[in-house]
């Protein structure tokens, strides 16, 4: 199957191989354990991106969440786009085995050094 964009986190895609040509939008469900799982290979086309958009004032805690797992691996390197108004630092990486896409988050904060 080939899709332009995927919004949300469907639990399991039983479609074999999946190609995403434009975007995969990740919402607050990813932080509630709603990871997308494919029983095939997921390929991100050239210029495809992962968009983080919580649609409101949701603020996740620091850490990492798996947003996508593909039995036969993930191909391509999607770029990361964060919707306006979402603060903090996000990064995107593949797992060591290349089968999962992981979103890392560090909230903005202040560090105080007292003497």
N, C-alpha and C positions, 0 to 999 in steps of 0.2 A: 504494500500500500504506500501511497505517496500523499503527504498532506502539506499544505502551505503552512498552516499554523495549528498548534495544539494549545488549548487553554485549560488550565486546571490540572488535576492529577487523577486521571482514571486509574483504578486499582490495577487491572491486568489487561493488557492488550494481547489477545490471542489471534494475531494476524501474521505471524511469521515475521518477515523483514518489514521494517517501517522506514520511510525516508521523510525527513522534515526539511522543507526547502526554505522556510522563512523564520519561524519562531516557535519556541516552547515557552509558554507563560506559566510562571510558578507563583501560586498564591499562598495564603496563610495555611492552607491545608497541608503543605509540605512540612510545616512545623508541628502538625498533629499526627504525623506518621503516615500521611497519605502519599506514598511514593509510587510512581508509575513503574510497572514491570512489563517487559515485553518478552515473549517466548522465542524471539528471533534476534536479528541484528537491527540496531537503530543507526541510521546514517543521517548526519547533519550536512546539508548541502553547503556549498561555498557561500559565505555571507550570512548563514543562519545564525540566530542568536537565541539565548535564553534570557527571558525578560522576567525580572522580579517585580511583582505588583501585588501588594497586599490589599489594595482597595480600601483603605481607611487608616485608622490610627494604630493599627496593630504594630507592636514592637517585639520582635523575637528576642530571646535570650542569646547570649554569645554561644557559639559552637558550630557544629557541622550537621547537615542533614543530607541524606541520600535522596535525590529527587527523581532519579531514573536508574533502573537496572535492566540490562538486556542480556539474556542468556548467551547469545553469540557475540556480544561485545558492542561497543559504541565506536562508530567511525566518524571522523571529522572533528573539527575544533570549533564549536560555537563560541561566539563572543558573548559577553555579559552586558546587559543593559538593565539599569535600575530606574524604576519609575520616579518621577519628580516627587519630592517631599519625603522620600524614605531616607533616613539618616543612618550613617554607619558605613562600615567598609565590608563589601562583599567580594568574594573571589570564587572562581569555578575551577574544578579540577576533576580529572578522572581518577578512579581507584587504581591501585597498582596493577590489577589484572585487566584493566580496560573495560570492565563490564558495568561499572556504575559511574554516574555523574553526581558529584558532591558539591554542595553549596556551603561555603564557609562564611560566617558572619561575625563581625566584631562591632559592637555598638560604639557610637561616639561617647567619649567620657572625659573626665578630668582627672589628672593625677596630681596629688598634693604631696609635697616633700616637706616634712617637718623636721626641724632640728632642735 
